[in-house]
Amino acid sequence: MIKKILKIVLVLALIALVAIQFIRPEKNNEGYKSVAAFEKETKPSVKVASILKENCYDCHSNQTQYPWYSEVAPFSLWLADHIEHGRKHFNVSDWSNYTIKKKEHKMEEFVEMVEKDEMPLQSYTIIHGNLSEDDKKLLLQWAGLARLQYKHQLEVSSK
């Protein structure tokens, strides 16, 4: 009896797994909205730009580089949700649309998230690896300088 129930459950699970493959989330590749404005304004070094590209832009820009497993459900759905959530909170492709105040605040959040090891997400680092301490230091120095630039602009504009 238990074997029969287990067999039915496994068959239903297999059918569900095959059926879910037909659900295709929209890809995040709006090439016309690049990261160029963000990089031009925040001036990351070549190394920092490389770290951002490898660890941040997939979820925080409109230029996601999808891994092979993004074509397989349920991973495709899970990735789409992560990317949508990431872009909602911080999207460097929309940087030119942010106000100076919002840019300063986003850089403040960036610093906090990296300092607290909340970014990149643990689910990302399991597959892609953690940021090295040197990479974190570089990111924090760069983001701190960019934030100061925006704070200065806010002070000048409030006078």
N, C-alpha and C positions, 0 to 999 in steps of 0.2 A: 504494500500500500504506500509506504513512504517513498519507495523507489519510483513508483508511478507518479506521485505528486511532484517529486523532484524533477523527473523527466519533463512533465508538463510545464513546470516553472522555467526550466532551462530552455525549452522550445519557445515559450512566450518571450523570454528575455532575448533570445536570438532574433526572433521576428521583430521585436521592438528595436533592437540594435540596427538591424537592416533598414527598417522603416525610417528611423531617425536620420539616416544618411541622406535622405532626400530633403531635409531641412537645411538650407544653405544661407547662413547669415551674410549680410552685405559686407564686402571688403572695405577696409579703410585705406584707400589710396587716392586721395584727391591731389594729384600731382601739382595742380596749379597753386596750391597753398603749401609752399615749401617752408623750410626752417630758416631760409636765408635772412629774412628780416630780423628774426630772433638772434641769430648769430652775429649779424652786422651790428646790432644794437648792444648786445651784451658782451661782445668781443671775447669769446672763449679762445684759449690757445689751441693749437692743433691737437694736443693731447686731450684737453678737456672736451673739445668738439668730438673727438673719437670716443671718449667715455660716454658722452651724451648720446651719440649715435648707437653705440652698442648696448646701452642700458636704459635709455629713457624714451627715445623717439618712437619706438614701436607702439607704446601706449599713450604717449603724450604729444603726438603730432599727427598729421594726416598722411604720413609716409610710413606705414607699417610694412616691415619685412616679415612675411609670414613663414613660419617653419613648416615642414612637411606635415606634421600632425594637425595643422590647422584645417586640413581637408577631411578630417575624420571626426564625426560626431561621437560622443558629446564634447570632445575637446574644442571643436570649432565654435560651438555655442558658448562654452566657458571663456574662450579667448575673446570672442566678440563682446561679451559682457565686460570683461576686464578692460578692453580697449575703450569701449564706450564710457565706462566709469572714469578711466584715466583722463580721457580727453575732456570730459565734463569739468574736471577739477583743475586741469592745467594743460593747455593745448598751445604749444609753441608755434604752431602754424597759424594761430589766430592772434599772435603777439601784437601785431600792428593795430589790432582793433581794441586792445586793452588801454585803459587810461593809465597815466603815470602812477596814480595811487594803486591801481590794481596790479600793475607790474611790480611795484615795490612790495606789495603784500604777497604776491606769488613767489617772489624771490625769498621773502622771509619764510614762507611755508616750505619752500624747497630746502632751505638751510635746516629747518627744524626736522623735516622728514629724514634727511640724510644723517643728521646728527643722532637721531633716535633709532637709526637702522630700520625705519619703517618704509624706506624706499631704497632700492627696488623692493617690491613685495617678496615675501618669503617664497610664495608659489613660483615666482620668476627665478629667484636665485637657486632653487632646487635644480632646475634644468640648466640655467646659464651661469651659475656660480655667483659668489658674492663680490662686491666691490672690494678691492684691496684697500688697506689703510692709506696708502699713498694716493690712490685714486680719490678716496673720500676727501683727503686733505686738499687736493687740487680742486675738486668740485666746490668745496666749502670756501676756499679762498676766492675763487672766481665768482661764485654766487654772492659772497659778502661784498666784493667790490662792485658788482652790478647793482646790488641793493643800495649801496651807498650813493651810487650815481643817481638812482631814482629818488632817494631821500633828499639829495641835494636839489634836484629839479623841483621837488615838491616845496622845499623851503624857499627857493628863489621865486616860484610862481605864487606863493602865498604872501609875498612882500608887496 
